[in-house]
Structures are given as C-alpha cells and as structure tokens.
C-alpha cells in the first residue's frame, strides 16, 4: 500500500491517536528515568525509548479481543495496548492501584481484560505461551489473534524455535513480532547470528516471514495489519521482524558504552516520533498548535499519573495470600 493510501485508510483521528500514544510512551519513559535517578522509585526498569513505533504500529492493527505477550521491556506495549499510564505507574511503585495490584512491578505489567498478558521477563518466555493461546483461540473457534513481542536475543532461545514450529504445524492465529534493536543486553547481534534477517528463519518452519522499518509507525502498521489479517483469516502464523533501536541502555544502570557513538547518532536521525510528527505536519493532518496542545495534554497526564502512583495505598501483608488461583471450569 502506498503512503498516501495508508494515510487515507487510517484517517486523521487514528493517525493523531497513534502519534499521541507514541508520545505518551516516550514521555512516560523519560519521566520514570528521572524518578529512578532521584531514588524515588523502587526496583529496576528496562526502557522502550526509541522503539515506540513498534508497539503502537502493531497494537493499532489489533482488535479488542486480541491478546499480546510482552517481555522485560513492557511499558511501551502496555501503553500501546490501552492500559492506563496511571495504573502502570502505580505498578512501578508497587501500589495496590497498579494494573497488577503492585505484585508485578516493571517487568510483569499487564491486564488480561485490556488484551495484555502480564509480561514475562524470561527471555523468550512468552513465545510458547502466546502460541498456546493462539491454539486455544483456534480450537474454540474464536475470532482472535495472539501476538508475541520479543527481542533479537530471544530468537536464539529454544522456546522460540519450538513455539514457531508448533505454531506452523497447527496453523494457529499468531504473529511473532521480533523487535530487533541490534543488541541483546550488551551483545551485538553480529556476534550471535550468521544471518542478516531474523525473519529469514520463518522459512525453516514453513511460515511467512516479513520485515518492517521499526522506526516508521506507518510501515509497522501496514505490515502488521496484513499479517494480523492473515492470522485471523486462517492463513496461519507469521514471523514479523521490526528493525529498530533503543536510545537507552539495556536497563537503568547501563550507560550503553558498548554502542559506538556514530551508531547512536545515525539511529537518532530516524527518531520515530520526530519523523511521524513531520509527516503529520506535511500532510496537514495536524498543525503546530495542535502538536503543542497534544504534548501539553500528555505531559499533564503523566504528571497526574506520578501523583496518583506516589499517593496510592501500599499493599498489606495479608495481600500476599490473595490472587494465587483463578476459579475456572475445567472441560471434562
């Protein structure tokens, strides 16, 4: 689909909503970075700065009943899937008003009612779980798609290969989204892979492989829409590789000195938010005053989320013993 056709298909409202969601992710991540540096937030974080187009592009292609699985870097996925930033912020503070009642923290954010499994921090851990959910959707005849987000490092895990093979054999409605940001923690992908594209591995399992520019939300949305549609219509799973880059270290204490300065500068020229903003302005979808109004709204929203989280109730000792099990009917 051409860029103009895509813009027309999405329409002004959805385009501005996508930009707003991307800017919300960036603002959220930048604010919590300072909160951690100031010692005001417990635990640790793995940030999504620079990768916003991936989460927003894919999640914008999903329907309400669809499910995503995430990783140790889940904030962007959660916001893109529609979990309120105040609930995510409260979760980071370990408050009972958090999306997981303060029991998950940064690496286990999620809300199944909003279409997101609580994130699984084990590298590659959500891939077979998402495959199983997609199989369940197929067996139950439900019009739903399951999406697994994971990084380039996870593509070398056994769980990746087992899940993709099984997904292909059973032709489940799943999309496996590899956010290839070129570094698994501090290790360059060039040191652990002999192939240029992770998407090329799809052919080993007889499934479709596709690549999108992970710094271009429109390209991500275009490719994601196609493969999600394929999964929904019974054409089986796809391995979708998003070529992207994180502008921060692996975790909050990582200065990312292992990444050459020239490489960082090159990728920052492809900033997904600045470039999408330029498109919206050039196409007169929004003007500069509209951009400022939107950004001011998000700044206020995140500040209110911080206040909500900091003033929220702490969990009680007895809360440790709740939410262990879910009452459910087991088919016999």
C-alpha positions in Angstrom: 0.0 0.0 0.0 1.3 3.5 -0.9 2.0 6.0 1.9 -0.9 8.2 0.6 -3.3 5.2 0.5 -2.3 4.3 4.0 -2.8 7.8 5.4 -6.3 7.9 3.8 -7.2 4.4 5.1 -6.2 5.4 8.7 -7.8 8.8 8.7 -6.9 11.9 10.7 -8.2 10.8 14.0 -6.4 7.4 14.1 -3.2 9.0 12.9 -3.2 11.6 15.6 -4.2 8.9 18.2 -1.2 6.9 17.1 1.1 9.9 17.4 -0.4 10.7 20.9 0.2 7.1 22.0 3.8 7.2 20.8 4.5 10.5 22.6 2.8 9.1 25.8 5.3 6.2 25.8 8.3 8.5 25.3 7.1 10.9 28.0 6.3 8.1 30.4 9.8 6.6 29.9 11.6 9.9 30.2 9.8 10.8 33.4 10.5 7.4 35.1 14.1 7.6 34.1 14.5 10.7 36.3 12.4 9.2 39.1 14.8 6.3 39.3 17.8 8.5 39.1 16.4 10.6 42.0 15.8 7.4 44.0 12.1 7.9 44.2 11.0 4.7 42.6 11.9 1.1 43.7 13.1 -1.8 41.6 14.6 -1.6 38.2 13.4 -0.7 34.6 14.2 -1.7 31.1 13.1 1.2 28.9 11.5 1.5 25.4 12.8 4.9 24.3 13.3 4.9 20.5 11.1 1.8 19.9 7.7 3.5 20.2 6.7 2.9 16.6 6.9 -0.9 17.1 4.4 -1.2 19.9 2.0 1.4 18.5 2.2 0.2 14.9 1.4 -3.4 15.9 -1.2 -2.7 18.6 -3.1 -0.3 16.3 -3.7 -3.2 13.9 -5.4 -5.3 16.6 -9.0 -5.7 17.7 -10.4 -5.6 21.3 -10.4 -9.4 21.9 -6.8 -9.9 20.7 -4.0 -10.7 23.1 -0.4 -9.7 23.3 2.5 -11.1 25.3 5.4 -9.0 26.3 8.9 -9.0 27.8 11.1 -7.5 30.5 10.7 -4.2 28.5 6.9 -3.9 28.6 6.0 -0.3 29.3 5.6 0.6 25.6 3.5 -2.4 24.8 1.2 -1.8 27.8 0.5 1.8 26.9 0.0 0.9 23.2 -2.5 -1.8 24.2 -4.5 0.7 26.2 -3.6 0.1 29.8 -3.9 3.5 31.6 -0.5 5.0 32.3 -1.5 5.8 35.9 -2.1 2.1 36.5 1.3 1.3 35.0 3.0 4.0 37.1 1.3 2.7 40.3 2.5 -0.8 39.4 6.1 0.5 39.2 5.7 2.0 42.7 4.3 -1.4 43.9 0.9 0.1 44.9 -2.4 -1.8 45.1 -3.8 0.6 42.5 -1.4 -0.8 39.9 -2.6 -2.9 37.0 -1.3 -6.0 38.8 -2.1 -4.7 42.3 1.6 -4.0 42.9 2.6 -7.6 42.6 4.2 -7.5 39.2 6.4 -4.4 39.1 8.0 -3.1 35.9 8.8 -6.5 34.3 5.4 -8.1 34.8 3.0 -5.4 33.7 -0.3 -6.4 32.1 -4.1 -6.7 32.3 -5.8 -9.5 30.5 -9.0 -7.5 30.4 -7.2 -4.9 28.3 -5.7 -7.6 26.0 -2.3 -8.0 27.5 -0.9 -10.9 29.4 1.2 -9.9 32.4 4.7 -9.6 30.9 7.1 -12.5 31.2 10.7 -11.3 32.0 12.4 -14.6 31.0 14.0 -14.1 27.6 11.7 -15.8 25.0 9.3 -16.9 27.8 6.1 -15.5 26.4 6.6 -17.0 22.9 5.3 -20.6 23.7 2.6 -19.1 26.0 1.3 -16.9 23.2 1.4 -19.9 20.8 -0.7 -21.9 23.2 -3.3 -19.1 23.5 -3.5 -18.9 19.7 -4.1 -22.6 19.6 -6.8 -22.2 22.1 -8.5 -19.5 20.0 -8.4 -21.8 17.0 -9.8 -24.8 18.9 -12.6 -22.7 20.4 -13.4 -21.1 17.0 -12.9 -17.6 18.3 -12.1 -14.6 16.1 -9.0 -13.7 18.0 -5.3 -13.3 17.3 -2.4 -13.7 19.7 0.8 -11.6 19.3 4.2 -12.3 20.9 6.7 -9.4 21.3 10.3 -10.4 21.9 13.8 -9.2 21.2 16.5 -10.3 18.8 18.2 -12.2 21.7 15.1 -14.4 22.2 15.3 -15.6 18.6 18.3 -17.8 19.7 16.3 -19.4 22.6 14.9 -22.9 22.3 11.5 -21.6 23.2 11.4 -19.5 20.0 12.2 -22.5 17.7 9.8 -24.9 19.5 6.9 -22.4 19.5 7.3 -21.3 15.9 7.5 -24.9 14.7 4.4 -25.9 16.6 2.5 -22.7 15.6 3.2 -23.6 11.9 2.3 -27.2 12.3 -1.1 -26.3 13.8 -1.6 -23.2 11.7 -2.5 -21.1 14.7 -3.7 -17.4 14.5 -0.5 -15.9 15.9 2.0 -13.2 15.0 5.5 -13.4 16.4 7.0 -9.9 16.5 10.7 -9.7 16.8 11.8 -6.2 17.9 15.3 -6.3 16.6 17.1 -3.5 18.3 20.5 -5.0 17.4 21.7 -5.7 20.9 20.8 -8.5 23.3 21.6 -6.7 26.6 25.2 -5.6 25.7 25.9 -8.1 22.9 25.7 -7.0 19.3 23.6 -9.2 17.1 26.5 -9.5 14.7 28.3 -11.7 17.3 25.5 -14.2 17.7 23.9 -14.5 14.3 25.2 -15.5 10.9 22.1 -14.4 9.0 21.2 -10.8 8.1 17.5 -11.0 8.9 15.8 -12.9 11.7 12.7 -13.0 9.6 14.6 -15.4 7.3 14.2 -18.1 9.9 10.5 -18.3 9.2 11.2 -20.4 6.1 12.6 -23.1 8.3 9.1 -23.6 9.8 7.1 -23.1 6.6 5.6 -19.9 7.7 5.6 -16.4 6.3 8.4 -14.0 7.2 8.2 -10.3 6.9 10.3 -7.2 7.7 9.2 -3.7 8.6 11.0 -0.5 9.5 10.6 -0.4 13.2 11.3 3.4 13.2 8.4 4.1 10.9 5.0 3.6 12.6 3.2 3.6 9.3 5.3 0.8 7.8 4.9 -1.2 11.0 1.1 -0.7 10.9 0.9 -1.6 7.2 2.9 -4.9 7.6 1.2 -5.7 11.0 -2.3 -5.2 9.5 -1.5 -7.6 6.7 -0.1 -10.4 8.9 -2.7 -10.0 11.6 -5.4 -10.2 8.9 -3.7 -13.4 7.6 -3.7 -15.0 11.0 -7.4 -14.0 11.6 -8.5 -15.4 8.2 -6.9 -18.8 8.8 -3.7 -18.4 6.8 -1.5 -19.3 9.8 1.2 -17.5 11.7 3.9 -15.0 10.7 7.3 -14.0 11.9 7.4 -10.2 11.7 10.8 -8.6 12.2 10.9 -4.9 13.1 14.3 -3.2 12.6 14.6 -0.8 15.4 16.9 0.7 18.0 16.8 1.6 21.7 18.2 5.0 22.7 19.0 3.9 26.2 20.9 1.1 27.9 19.6 -2.4 28.4 18.5 -1.4 31.9 18.6 1.7 34.1 22.2 1.2 35.3 23.5 0.5 31.8 25.3 3.6 30.1 25.4 1.6 26.8 29.1 2.5 26.2 29.3 -0.7 24.1 27.3 1.1 21.3 29.5 3.2 19.0 28.7 7.0 19.2 28.3 7.1 15.4 25.7 4.3 15.5 23.6 6.1 18.1 23.7 9.3 16.2 22.7 7.6 12.9 19.7 6.0 14.5 18.6 9.2 16.3 18.2 10.7 12.9 15.5 8.1 12.3 13.6 9.1 15.5 10.1 7.6 15.1 8.3 10.4 16.9 10.0 13.3 15.2 9.7 11.7 11.8 6.0 10.9 12.2 5.4 14.4 13.5 7.0 15.7 10.3 4.6 13.5 8.2 1.5 14.8 10.1 2.6 18.4 9.6 3.5 18.0 6.0 0.2 16.3 5.2 -1.7 18.9 7.2 -3.2 16.3 9.4 -2.4 18.4 12.4 -0.7 21.8 12.8 2.0 23.0 15.2 -0.5 24.4 17.7 -2.3 21.0 17.6 1.0 19.2 18.3 1.8 21.5 21.2 -1.7 21.0 22.7 -1.4 17.3 22.4 2.1 17.3 24.0 0.9 19.5 26.9 -2.0 17.1 27.5 0.3 14.2 27.7 2.8 16.0 30.0 -0.1 16.7 32.3 -1.4 13.2 32.1 2.0 11.7 33.1 2.4 14.2 35.9 -1.0 13.2 37.2 -0.1 9.5 36.9 3.0 10.1 39.0 1.0 11.8 41.7 -1.6 9.0 41.6 1.1 6.4 42.0 3.0 8.2 44.8 -0.1 8.7 46.8 -1.6 5.3 46.2 -2.1 2.7 49.0 0.7 0.3 49.9 -0.2 -3.4 49.9 -0.9 -5.1 53.2 1.0 -8.2 54.5 -2.1 -10.3 54.1 -2.4 -9.3 50.4 0.4 -11.8 49.8 -2.1 -14.6 50.1 -4.6 -13.3 47.5 -4.7 -13.8 43.7 -3.0 -17.2 43.8 -5.7 -19.0 41.8 -8.4 -18.3 39.4 -11.7 -20.1 39.7 -12.4 -21.7 36.3 -14.3 -24.6 34.8 -12.1 -27.4 33.5 -13.6 -29.2 30.5 -14.0 -33.0 31.1 
